[in-house]
Amino acid sequence: MWRRIIYHPEVNYALRQTLVLCLPVALGWLFGDLQKGLLFSLVPACCNIAGLDTPHKRFFKRLIVGGTLFATGSFLVQLLTAWAIPLPLVLLVLPLLVGVTGEISPLHGRLLPGTLIAAIFTLSLIGRMPLWVPPLLYIGGTLWYGAFNGFWFWLWKEQPMRETLSLLYRELADYCDAKYSLLTQLTDPETALPPLLARQQKAVDLINTCYQQMHMLSANRDNSHKHLTRAFQVALDLQEHIAVSLHQPEEVQKLVEQSHAEAVIRWNANIISARLRRLADAILYHQIPPRFEMEKPLGALEKIARQHPDNPVGHFCFYHFSRIARVLRTQRPLYTRDLMADRQRRLPLLAALRSYLSWRSAALRTAARFAVMLMFGSALALFFNLPKPYWILMTILFVSQNGYSATRVRIQHRALGTFAGLLIAAASLRFAVPESIALLFMLVITLTSYLVTRKYYGWSMIGFTVTAVYSLQLLALNGAEFLLPRMLDTLMGCLIAFGGMIWLWPQWQSGLLRSNAHDALETYQDALRLLLGSEQSPEKLAYQRVRVNQAHNALFNSLNQASSEPGFNTQYLKDMRMWVTHSQFIVEHINAMTILAREHTMLTPALAERYLQSCEIALQRCQQRLMYDGPGSDSNILEAPENFNEGPVTIVEQHVKRILQHLNVMHTLSSLAWSQRPHHGRWLSALKPKS
């Protein structure tokens, strides 16, 4: 029971965040200087938003860079305001200077909002302490944050990787259940496939996270991580075999009517999903799972396959379930991959600066968006003579996310959570509570808020608002005076962030759909060149298969986010959803062909070359249709793919033929979809950075 509590992801995260915040407050209270303890505890907020608690092989180097940026931002804000330079001008320039970090790498890009939070919080300290104290406060707070988190990660070694792997195994279990519970419902792809696509999307997102953690920790070179590396390789094998589909609903229906295959297939799938959930718990809670066997269900499935030799469904299910059972029984991957092939590239500073100075740079547009929003917020505060403009500015930074949909949800949660928290704080301030009881009360609320913040941000904001009011009450005895201004400042900050996300160089996902679709087709082409070419290295095939899944996942994510954006074309997104559905079919065929390439002779060189040429022609026709804006599809300069009707058809040929069929449908859908896409897609897609 104790192991399940302490290793639980939310509990472990909440304990770490609560202790790093509350220990300075406790020490300050014990030594009679509660004010400095409360101020010191606010630095971890900058470190959290900057991602400095991310386990990394350059963990302490990132802490030094982060602390230096925090101190520099704090010093510049104090110095420039002391020289009577207007605050809106200062906040316009500072994000543009620090924004180059986003061009170095996505992880470095998180240093921008952290630095801005440090600079804005310094506004509340101007005039209360000497110029050099806030920078030292940030340097000392960052060192404390790094030392505590370094000790925590040493104490709970491998826990971040274990949490991600556990979530991945659970998602694969849910995907397996969802897929085979819809066994007889796949005749209508529009209703049956969206739940499967959502499951597949979550699994691929977690695989991407695992790859990033492997890279950041250099896990393949660290012997202490070998068992987790093996568990990840096993998960990739499982995802390969679970994600493939036969896509012959008429054959499935025929086999179900002629035998009890549906019950047997679901029996096998339920055993596999139960085992995956057991392994997820074993990984997370440092347990050794019991031995795994599933001979009886596999035997029943093999019997059905022998009784119906002409039906491919039984053979298909037995083949993939037997491979899954072998992996689960041995807990070893079918073959070894190069997990470091999917590396995150980090640009040197000078190269990043050259790239940053182009308007195609997403980092520059993000920094410019922050700069304009903060300039407008500070100008608005000066116009209305607001005494504490930093609450508006901090709200802008806290609610601003990467996309429109995420920002809108965060704004709703923060505004409602703040309002509810202020009501609770207003009621509780009427009671005279001793300082020690108030601090204990704040500790409990902080721990509870961190327990739910990653899943329920709005509920956690209620607790954080209450602790913020009580912090001001303990510091200056003016918590009650803070209630109404905080609510107004929060609403103004949310409105500015919402307006900035809509009008300041927005990254509309509906405008990026075409570019993401083009990228996905390129990865499909690279995969087919490997699968039907002369070189079929298992490592290269495995890496390309992951790239195919990642590219399709980026396209699927764009489609989901585009559906919630304002002013989108409903018919356009409906056609695009069907286009993405056929793209998913191609991904699953590539998954199946990758497995076959390791275990079977594929095709004769001449036949493989002919099929590859037909696939490339079909892919180029789709890519041409993506780039051509005119009506109709008569502009194709390439011939239609060749038909192969002679000779027996192998399993690999069946997959290739179905890929060609899906590409033909996707080309037709493109002719309908691109002519009616949203207007903002025409110019926003041109701003997408080149890969």
PAFI-295568 format. One line per field, with one value per residue (C-alpha): residue number from 1; x, y, z; residue in one letter. Coordinates in steps of 0.02 Angstrom, whole numbers, plus 32768, in hexadecimal, padded with zeros to 4 digits. Each point is the difference from the previous one (the first is absolute). Example, Ala and Ser with C-alpha at 12.3 -4.5 7.8 and 13.67 -1.06 7.14 Angstrom:
BEGIN
num = 1  2
east = 8267  8045
north = 7F1F  80AC
up = 8186  7FDF
residuo = A  S
//
This chain:
BEGIN
num = 1  2  3  4  5  6  7  8  9  10  11  12  13  14  15  16  17  18  19  20  21  22  23  24  25  26  27  28  29  30  31  32  33  34  35  36  37  38  39  40  41  42  43  44  45  46  47  48  49  50  51  52  53  54  55  56  57  58  59  60  61  62  63  64  65  66  67  68  69  70  71  72  73  74  75  76  77  78  79  80  81  82  83  84  85  86  87  88  89  90  91  92  93  94  95  96  97  98  99  100  101  102  103  104  105  106  107  108  109  110  111  112  113  114  115  116  117  118  119  120  121  122  123  124  125  126  127  128  129  130  131  132  133  134  135  136  137  138  139  140  141  142  143  144  145  146  147  148  149  150  151  152  153  154  155  156  157  158  159  160  161  162  163  164  165  166  167  168  169  170  171  172  173  174  175  176  177  178  179  180  181  182  183  184  185  186  187  188  189  190  191  192  193  194  195  196  197  198  199  200  201  202  203  204  205  206  207  208  209  210  211  212  213  214  215  216  217  218  219  220  221  222  223  224  225  226  227  228  229  230  231  232  233  234  235  236  237  238  239  240  241  242  243  244  245  246  247  248  249  250  251  252  253  254  255  256  257  258  259  260  261  262  263  264  265  266  267  268  269  270  271  272  273  274  275  276  277  278  279  280  281  282  283  284  285  286  287  288  289  290  291  292  293  294  295  296  297  298  299  300  301  302  303  304  305  306  307  308  309  310  311  312  313  314  315  316  317  318  319  320  321  322  323  324  325  326  327  328  329  330  331  332  333  334  335  336  337  338  339  340  341  342  343  344  345  346  347  348  349  350  351  352  353  354  355  356  357  358  359  360  361  362  363  364  365  366  367  368  369  370  371  372  373  374  375  376  377  378  379  380  381  382  383  384  385  386  387  388  389  390  391  392  393  394  395  396  397  398  399  400  401  402  403  404  405  406  407  408  409  410  411  412  413  414  415  416  417  418  419  420  421  422  423  424  425  426  427  428  429  430  431  432  433  434  435  436  437  438  439  440  441  442  443  444  445  446  447  448  449  450  451  452  453  454  455  456  457  458  459  460  461  462  463  464  465  466  467  468  469  470  471  472  473  474  475  476  477  478  479  480  481  482  483  484  485  486  487  488  489  490  491  492  493  494  495  496  497  498  499  500  501  502  503  504  505  506  507  508  509  510  511  512  513  514  515  516  517  518  519  520  521  522  523  524  525  526  527  528  529  530  531  532  533  534  535  536  537  538  539  540  541  542  543  544  545  546  547  548  549  550  551  552  553  554  555  556  557  558  559  560  561  562  563  564  565  566  567  568  569  570  571  572  573  574  575  576  577  578  579  580  581  582  583  584  585  586  587  588  589  590  591  592  593  594  595  596  597  598  599  600  601  602  603  604  605  606  607  608  609  610  611  612  613  614  615  616  617  618  619  620  621  622  623  624  625  626  627  628  629  630  631  632  633  634  635  636  637  638  639  640  641  642  643  644  645  646  647  648  649  650  651  652  653  654  655  656  657  658  659  660  661  662  663  664  665  666  667  668  669  670  671  672  673  674  675  676  677  678  679  680  681  682  683  684  685  686  687  688  689  690  691
east = 8000  808E  8059  7F64  7FEB  80B3  801E  7F5A  8027  7F8C  8035  80B9  7FEE  7F97  807B  8094  7FAC  7FB9  80A4  8068  7F84  7FDB  80AB  8041  7F60  8014  80B5  7FD3  7F76  8072  8088  7F85  800A  7F64  8003  80A4  7FC5  7F62  8060  8082  7F77  7FBD  809C  7FCE  7F6B  807B  8063  7F63  7FC2  80B1  8005  809B  7FBB  800C  807E  808E  80B3  802A  7F90  8076  803A  7F4B  7FEA  8094  7FBD  7F50  803B  806C  7F6E  7F8E  807F  8025  7F48  7FE5  8097  7FD1  7F4E  803C  808C  7F98  7F6D  807B  803A  7F4B  7FEC  7F46  7FCE  7FA1  80A1  8064  7F83  7FFF  80BC  8022  7F9B  8051  80AD  7FDF  7F94  8099  8002  7F68  8067  8086  7F86  7F4C  803F  806A  7F69  7FAB  8083  7FA7  7F60  8064  8072  7F6B  7FAB  809F  800A  7F48  8004  8094  7F89  7FAF  80AA  803A  8016  7FF4  80B3  80A7  8020  8071  7F8C  7F7F  8085  8054  7F56  7FE7  80AF  7FEF  7F4F  8035  8092  7F8D  7F83  8087  8050  7F59  7FC6  80AA  7FF4  7F4B  8029  8093  7F8D  7F76  8072  7FAF  7F54  7FD8  8028  7F9D  7F68  8004  801A  7F73  7F8A  8038  7FD9  7F56  7FD8  8031  7F8B  7F71  8026  7FFE  7F59  7FB2  803C  7FBE  7F60  7FD5  8029  7F58  7FE2  808C  7F8C  7FE3  80AB  7FB4  7FB6  8076  80AA  8000  800C  808E  8059  7FF5  804C  8087  8026  801B  8071  806D  800A  8042  807C  8040  8013  8061  8076  801F  8024  8076  805D  8005  8041  806F  7FA6  8049  80AF  7FCF  7FFE  7F89  7F79  8014  7F65  7F97  804D  7FCF  7F4F  7FF4  803E  7F7B  7F7B  8036  7FEC  7F55  7FCA  8037  7F93  7F6B  7FF8  7FF7  7F55  7FC1  7F75  7F93  7F5A  7FA3  807B  7FF1  7F43  8008  8075  7F95  7F64  8055  8055  8014  8098  7FC1  7FFE  80AB  8051  7FBB  803A  80B2  7FF3  7FBE  808E  8080  7FB5  7FF7  80B7  8030  7FAA  805A  80A6  7FD4  7FEB  809F  8067  7FB8  8007  80A7  7FB1  8028  7F6B  7FCA  8022  7F92  7FB0  7F73  800E  7F47  7FB9  8087  7FDA  7F47  802C  8076  7F77  7F89  8088  8019  7F45  7FEE  809D  7FB4  7FD3  8095  7FB9  8029  80B2  8019  7FC7  8060  80A0  7FFD  7FBB  8086  8089  7FB5  7FF6  80B6  8037  7F97  803E  80BC  7FFA  8083  7FEC  7FF7  809A  806D  7FE5  806C  7F9B  8075  7FD9  7F70  806D  7FCB  806E  8043  803E  809C  7FDF  8041  7FA3  7F63  8013  800B  7F65  7FA7  8014  7F8D  7F44  7FE9  8042  7F76  806B  8005  7F43  7FE4  8076  7FAD  7F55  8038  8052  7F65  7F8B  806F  8018  7F44  7FDF  807E  7FC1  7F4F  8037  8058  7F67  7F8C  8087  7FFB  807A  802D  8007  8067  7F65  7FBC  80A7  8019  7F51  8029  8099  7FAB  7F6C  805B  8019  8040  7F57  7F56  7FA2  8079  8004  7F42  7FEF  8089  7FAC  7F59  804E  806A  7F74  7F80  8080  803B  7F4E  7FD4  80A3  7FE3  7F52  8045  808F  7F89  7F95  8093  8056  7F6F  8043  8094  807A  80AB  8097  8037  7F52  7FF8  80A7  7FC8  7F5F  8063  806F  7F6B  7FB0  80A3  8017  7F4B  800C  809E  7FAD  7F7D  8055  803E  7F53  7F8B  8053  7F62  7FE8  80B6  7FF0  7F81  8082  808E  7F94  7FD8  80B9  802D  7F82  803F  80B5  7FD6  7FA1  8099  8078  7FA1  7F5A  7FA3  7FBA  7F4D  8032  804B  7F60  7FA6  809E  803F  7F5D  7FFF  80B8  7FE4  7F6E  8063  8096  7F93  7FAC  80A8  8045  7F65  8009  80BA  7FE7  7F7D  804A  80BD  8047  7F92  8037  7F5B  8005  7F82  8081  8088  7F9D  803E  80B6  7FF0  7FA9  8090  807F  7FA0  8002  80BB  801D  7F8F  8069  80A2  7FB8  7FC7  80AA  804F  7F7E  8000  80B5  809E  8035  7F8C  8062  7F90  8045  7FDD  7F54  7FD3  8038  7FA2  7F63  8006  8016  7F68  7F98  8040  7FDA  7F4F  7FE9  8032  7F7E  7F7B  8027  7FF0  7F57  7FBD  803A  7FBF  7F50  7FFA  8047  7F8E  7FC3  8030  7FAA  7F99  7FFB  80BB  8027  7F86  805C  80A6  7FC8  7FDC  80AB  8054  7F9D  804A  80AA  7FEC  7FDD  80A5  805C  7FBA  8031  80B1  8002  7FD0  807E  808A  7FDC  7FFB  80A5  8059  7FB3  7FDB  8049  7FA6  7FF5  806F  806D  7FA6  7F51  8033  8045  7F5D  7F97  8074  7FEE  7F43  8001  8072  7F91  7F66  8058  803E  7F50  7FC2  808F  7FDD  7F49  8034  8066  7F85  7F76  7F96  7F59  7FF9  808D  8027  80A8  8056  8096  8021  7FAD  7F90  8052  8016  7F8C  8045  7F85  806D  803F  7FD7  7FF6  806E  7FDD  807B  7FAD  7F57  8042  804D  7F61  7F99  807B  7FE8  7F43  8008  8072  7F85  7F72  806E  8025  7F46  7FDD  808D  7FAC  7F65  8051  8085  7F8A  7F93  8081  7FFA  8040  8082  8051  8042  8079  801E  803C  8083  8044  8021  80BD  8055  803B
north = 8000  8078  7FD7  8027  80A8  803E  7FC9  803F  8087  8085  7FE2  7FFF  80A1  8056  7FD3  8042  80A5  801C  7FE0  806E  808E  7FE9  7FD6  80B4  8042  7F8B  8032  80B9  7FEA  7FA0  8086  8090  8043  7FBF  8088  7FC5  7F4B  802B  8064  7F76  7F80  805F  7FDF  7F49  8043  8048  7F5D  7F98  8063  7FFD  7F42  7FFC  7F69  7F94  7F72  801D  7FCC  80BC  8020  8073  805C  802B  803B  8077  8045  8011  8056  8077  8030  801B  8070  805F  801F  803C  8073  804C  8026  805A  805D  8039  8039  805E  805C  8036  7F92  7FD9  7F54  7FD5  801D  7F94  7F72  8011  7FE9  7F7D  7F6F  8021  7FF2  7F5F  7FB1  7FBD  7F71  7FB6  7FEB  7F99  7F75  7FEE  7FDE  809E  805F  7FEA  8075  8095  8000  7FD4  8096  8072  7FC3  802A  80AD  8027  7FC2  8076  8092  7FDC  800C  80A6  8081  7F7D  7FC1  802E  7FE3  7F68  7F9F  7FBC  7FBA  7FA9  7FC2  7FAD  7FB7  7FB9  7FC2  7FA9  7FAD  7FC3  7FC2  7FA4  7FB4  7FC3  7FB7  7FB1  7FAA  7FCE  7FB3  7FA4  7FC2  7FCB  7FC9  7FD9  8036  8079  7F7A  7F7F  8072  8019  7F46  7FD2  8078  7FB8  7F4D  8035  805C  7F67  7F98  807A  8003  7F42  7FFA  8088  7FB1  7F51  8037  8051  7F62  7FF4  80BC  802F  8003  80B9  8055  80AB  7FC2  7F71  804B  80A8  7FAA  7F94  8097  8059  7F6A  7FF1  80BA  7FF2  7F68  8056  809E  7F97  7FA9  80AC  8030  7F60  8024  80AF  7FBB  7F7E  808A  8079  7F7B  7FA4  7F66  7F89  8021  7FF5  7F50  8034  8022  7F60  7FAC  809A  8007  7F4A  8026  808D  7F8E  7F81  808A  802C  7F49  7FFC  80A0  7FB9  7F65  8052  808F  7F95  7FDD  7F8B  8077  7F79  8017  7F8B  7F73  8025  7FF7  7F5E  7FAD  803C  7FB5  7F59  7FE6  8042  8066  80A3  7FB9  7FAE  809D  806B  7F7D  8012  80BD  800A  7F94  806D  80A3  7FBF  7FCE  80AB  8055  7F8B  802D  80B9  7FEF  7F98  8084  8090  7FAF  7FA3  7F53  7F5A  7FC2  7F49  7F87  8014  7F74  8000  7F57  7FD4  809C  7FF9  7F48  8027  808A  7F8F  7F7C  807F  8034  7F49  7FE2  8097  8001  806E  808C  8073  8045  7F69  7FF2  80BB  8002  7F62  8043  80A7  7FBD  7F78  8083  806D  7F69  7FD7  80B0  8004  7F56  8021  80BB  8017  805C  7F9E  8060  808F  80B1  809B  806C  8093  800F  8076  8087  80B0  8078  8095  8097  805E  80B1  805A  7F8C  8014  80BD  8001  7F93  806B  809F  7FBC  801E  7F48  7FD8  7FC2  8035  80B4  8005  7FB8  8081  808C  7FC7  8005  80A9  8052  7FB5  8035  80AE  8015  7FBD  8074  8095  7FD9  7FFA  80A8  804D  7FC9  8026  7F50  7FF0  7F48  7FDF  7F62  7F97  8027  7FD7  7F5E  7FC7  801C  7F90  7F79  7FE8  8012  7F55  7FC2  7FFC  8053  7F6D  7FE4  80BB  800D  7F6D  8043  80AC  7FB5  7F96  808D  8081  7F8D  7FB8  80AD  803C  7F69  800E  80B8  7FDB  7F7A  8072  8091  7F92  7FB5  80A8  802F  7F84  802E  7F70  7FF5  800A  7F4C  7FBC  806A  7FBB  7F4E  8022  8044  7F65  7F8B  8069  8007  7F43  7FE2  807B  7FAF  7F55  8035  808B  7F93  7FBA  8084  80AA  8061  7FA9  801A  80BA  800E  7FC4  8068  809C  7FE2  7FE9  809F  8066  7FB9  8022  80B8  7FFD  7FBD  8077  80A5  7FDD  803C  7F5E  8043  8098  7F8D  7F9E  8071  8041  7F4F  7FCB  8097  7FEA  7F48  8026  8087  7F8E  7F73  8075  8042  7F50  7FC8  8095  7FE6  7F4A  802F  809D  7FF9  7F88  7F6D  7F50  7FC0  7F43  8003  8066  7F81  7F66  8004  8010  7F73  7F93  8020  7FD0  7F60  7FCE  801C  7F89  7F7E  800F  7FE9  7F67  7FAE  801F  7F9F  7F77  7FE4  802C  7F98  8032  7FC1  801C  7FDA  8098  8078  7FB4  8011  80B5  802C  7FA9  806F  809A  7FCC  7FF1  80A7  805C  7FBA  802C  80B5  8006  7FB2  807B  8092  7FC1  7FEF  80AE  804D  7FC5  8076  8099  8092  8016  7F55  7FB0  7F6C  7FA9  8019  7FAE  7F73  7FD9  800F  7F87  7F80  8026  7FE2  7F5E  7FBC  803F  7F97  7F67  801E  800F  7F58  7FAE  8044  7FBB  7F55  8006  8030  7F62  7F95  8048  7FBA  7F53  7FDB  8015  8098  8003  7FDD  8097  801F  7FF5  806B  8084  8004  8010  8086  8065  7FF5  8035  8093  8039  7FF6  805D  8087  8015  801E  8079  805B  8010  8049  8088  8029  807B  7FFE  7FA6  7F4C  7F84  800F  8051  7F5B  7FE7  7F51  7F63  7F96  7F6F  7F5E  7F6D  7F53  7F76  7F6F  7F75  7FD3  808D  7FF4  8051  808D  8020  800B  8088  8061  7FF4  8042  808F  802E  7FFB  8072  807A  8008  802B  8081  8054  800E  8045  807F  8045  8023  8038  807D  8069  8025  800C  8095  80A6  8014  7F5F  8054  8077  7FA8  7F61  8069  8039  7F4E  7FE9  7F92  7F58
up = 8000  802D  7F5D  7F9A  8058  7FF7  7F4C  7FBE  7F7C  8046  80B5  7FD5  7F9B  8086  808B  7F9C  7FD2  80AE  8059  7F8D  8020  80B8  8049  7FE7  804F  8095  8019  7FF4  8080  8077  7FF7  8012  7F4E  7FAC  7F7A  7FB3  8009  7FA0  7F7E  7FEC  7FE4  7F69  7F97  7FDD  7F9E  7F80  8000  7FE5  7F6B  7FB8  800A  806E  805E  7F62  801A  7F84  7FE5  8005  8097  8061  7F63  7FDB  80B3  7FEE  7F5C  804A  809F  7F9B  7F90  8097  8056  7F5F  7FDD  80B2  7FF9  7F57  8035  809D  7FA5  7F6B  806A  8070  7F63  7FE2  7F66  7FEC  803C  7F5E  7F9D  8078  7FF2  7F43  7FF0  8086  7FB2  7F57  804F  8060  7F77  7FA4  807E  7FA8  7F62  8059  8030  803F  80B1  7FFF  7FBE  80A9  804C  7FAE  8069  809D  7FE6  7FE0  80A0  8062  7FB2  801F  80B3  801D  7FE0  80A8  8057  7FB7  808A  808A  7FF9  7FAF  7F46  8019  8075  7F82  7F89  8093  8037  7F55  7FFC  80B0  7FDF  7F60  8058  808A  7F7E  7FA1  809A  8043  7F5A  7FE2  80A9  7FDE  7F58  804E  808B  7F87  7F73  7F58  803E  7F70  7F80  8062  8002  7F43  7FDD  8076  7FA7  7F58  8034  8042  7F5F  7F9A  806D  7FE3  7F45  7FF7  805C  7F93  7F5E  801D  8055  7F58  7F9F  7FA7  7FF3  7F88  7F69  8020  8013  8027  80A5  802E  7FDC  805F  80AD  7FC0  7FB6  80A7  8059  7F7E  8010  80BC  7FEC  7F7D  806C  8090  7F8D  7FCC  80B8  8022  7F70  8045  80AE  7FB8  7FA7  8092  8077  7F82  8041  7F7F  8045  80B7  8048  808B  7F7C  7F9B  8047  7FD6  7F53  7FE7  803D  7F80  7F74  8034  7FFA  7F4E  7FCD  8050  7FAB  7F58  8010  8056  7F82  7F62  7FB5  7F79  7FC7  7FB4  805D  7F8C  8027  80BA  7FF6  7F9E  8080  8092  7FB0  7FDB  80A9  80B1  7FC8  804D  80B1  7FE9  7FB8  808D  807E  7FBF  7FFB  80B3  8041  7FA7  803E  80B3  7FF7  7FBC  8092  8078  7FB0  800C  80BC  800F  7FA5  8065  80AC  7FED  8005  7FAD  7F9A  8009  7F72  7F67  7F9A  7F80  7FA7  800E  7FAC  7F7A  7FE4  7FE8  7F85  7F9F  7FF5  7FB1  7F85  7FCC  7FEE  7F8C  7F96  7F79  8079  8027  80A3  806C  7FBD  8014  80B6  802E  7FB3  805C  80A5  8005  7FE6  8089  8076  7FDE  802A  809F  8036  7FE7  8029  7F78  7F5A  7F5E  7FC5  803E  7FC0  8001  8077  7FEA  7F46  802B  804C  802C  7FA0  805F  7F9D  8038  803A  7F64  7F89  806A  7FFB  7F41  7FF5  8083  7F99  7F79  800A  7FD5  80AE  8073  8095  7FC1  7FE7  80AF  804D  7F9D  8039  80B7  7FE4  7FB7  8083  8091  7FB6  7FED  80AF  8052  7F99  8035  80B6  7FF1  7FAB  808D  8084  8046  8093  7FE1  7F44  8017  8023  7F52  7FB0  8060  7FD2  7F48  800E  8067  7F8A  7F59  7FB1  7F59  7FA7  7FFF  804B  8091  8027  8000  8079  8072  8004  8032  8089  8046  8002  8051  807A  8033  801B  806C  8061  8026  8042  8075  8037  8021  806F  805F  8021  8071  8081  806D  7FE3  8054  7F8E  8020  7FD9  7F61  7FC5  8022  7FA4  7F6B  8000  7FF3  7F76  7F9E  8008  7FCD  7F6F  7FBB  800C  7F7F  7F9C  7F6F  7FDE  8047  7FEE  802A  80A7  802E  7FDB  808E  807C  7FB8  8007  80B7  802B  7F9F  8064  80A4  7FCC  7FEA  80A3  805B  7FA6  800A  8057  7F64  7FBB  8003  7F99  7F7F  7FD7  7F84  7FA6  7FE9  7FAD  7F8B  7FD6  7FDA  7F8C  7FA4  7FED  7FBD  7F82  7FC3  7FED  7FA2  7F8A  7FE4  7FD5  7F7D  7FB2  801C  7F7F  8033  7FD7  7FBC  7FF4  7F72  7F9F  8025  7FCD  7F4D  8034  807F  7F7F  7F87  8088  8024  7F48  7FFB  8092  7FAC  7F63  8061  8059  7F5E  7FB1  808F  8002  7F44  7FE2  8008  80B1  8089  80A0  8098  805D  7F70  7FE1  80B8  8009  7F60  8041  809A  7F92  7F9B  809E  8041  7F5E  7FF9  80B8  7FDF  7F75  8070  808D  7F87  7FC6  80B1  8031  7F5F  802A  8097  7FA8  7FD2  7F4F  7FBE  7F6B  803C  7F56  7FEA  80A7  7FDB  7F5F  805A  8087  7F79  7FB2  80A9  8015  7F5E  8037  809E  7F94  7FA4  80A7  8038  7F5C  8014  80B2  7FBD  7F71  807B  8064  7F62  7FC2  8099  7FF8  7F47  7F54  7FBC  7F41  7F6D  7FD3  7F5B  804C  8095  7F8A  7F9D  809D  8045  7F60  800A  80B7  7FDC  7F71  8070  808C  7F8A  7FBB  80B2  8023  7F5D  8030  80A8  7FAC  7F74  802E  7F62  7FED  7FCA  7FE8  7F47  8022  802C  7F90  8043  7FC3  806C  805B  7FA1  8022  8022  7FDA  7FCD  8072  80B5  807E  809C  80A9  7FDB  7F59  8056  8073  7F6F  7F98  8091  8019  7F49  8016  8098  7FA4  7F70  8078  8058  7F5A  7FDB  80AE  7FEC  7F64  8069  80A1  7FCA  7F97  8098  808C  8079  7FBF  8089  7FC6  7F61  8055  80A6  7FAD  7FA6  80A8  803B  8017  7F81  8043
residuo = M  W  R  R  I  I  Y  H  P  E  V  N  Y  A  L  R  Q  T  L  V  L  C  L  P  V  A  L  G  W  L  F  G  D  L  Q  K  G  L  L  F  S  L  V  P  A  C  C  N  I  A  G  L  D  T  P  H  K  R  F  F  K  R  L  I  V  G  G  T  L  F  A  T  G  S  F  L  V  Q  L  L  T  A  W  A  I  P  L  P  L  V  L  L  V  L  P  L  L  V  G  V  T  G  E  I  S  P  L  H  G  R  L  L  P  G  T  L  I  A  A  I  F  T  L  S  L  I  G  R  M  P  L  W  V  P  P  L  L  Y  I  G  G  T  L  W  Y  G  A  F  N  G  F  W  F  W  L  W  K  E  Q  P  M  R  E  T  L  S  L  L  Y  R  E  L  A  D  Y  C  D  A  K  Y  S  L  L  T  Q  L  T  D  P  E  T  A  L  P  P  L  L  A  R  Q  Q  K  A  V  D  L  I  N  T  C  Y  Q  Q  M  H  M  L  S  A  N  R  D  N  S  H  K  H  L  T  R  A  F  Q  V  A  L  D  L  Q  E  H  I  A  V  S  L  H  Q  P  E  E  V  Q  K  L  V  E  Q  S  H  A  E  A  V  I  R  W  N  A  N  I  I  S  A  R  L  R  R  L  A  D  A  I  L  Y  H  Q  I  P  P  R  F  E  M  E  K  P  L  G  A  L  E  K  I  A  R  Q  H  P  D  N  P  V  G  H  F  C  F  Y  H  F  S  R  I  A  R  V  L  R  T  Q  R  P  L  Y  T  R  D  L  M  A  D  R  Q  R  R  L  P  L  L  A  A  L  R  S  Y  L  S  W  R  S  A  A  L  R  T  A  A  R  F  A  V  M  L  M  F  G  S  A  L  A  L  F  F  N  L  P  K  P  Y  W  I  L  M  T  I  L  F  V  S  Q  N  G  Y  S  A  T  R  V  R  I  Q  H  R  A  L  G  T  F  A  G  L  L  I  A  A  A  S  L  R  F  A  V  P  E  S  I  A  L  L  F  M  L  V  I  T  L  T  S  Y  L  V  T  R  K  Y  Y  G  W  S  M  I  G  F  T  V  T  A  V  Y  S  L  Q  L  L  A  L  N  G  A  E  F  L  L  P  R  M  L  D  T  L  M  G  C  L  I  A  F  G  G  M  I  W  L  W  P  Q  W  Q  S  G  L  L  R  S  N  A  H  D  A  L  E  T  Y  Q  D  A  L  R  L  L  L  G  S  E  Q  S  P  E  K  L  A  Y  Q  R  V  R  V  N  Q  A  H  N  A  L  F  N  S  L  N  Q  A  S  S  E  P  G  F  N  T  Q  Y  L  K  D  M  R  M  W  V  T  H  S  Q  F  I  V  E  H  I  N  A  M  T  I  L  A  R  E  H  T  M  L  T  P  A  L  A  E  R  Y  L  Q  S  C  E  I  A  L  Q  R  C  Q  Q  R  L  M  Y  D  G  P  G  S  D  S  N  I  L  E  A  P  E  N  F  N  E  G  P  V  T  I  V  E  Q  H  V  K  R  I  L  Q  H  L  N  V  M  H  T  L  S  S  L  A  W  S  Q  R  P  H  H  G  R  W  L  S  A  L  K  P  K  S
//
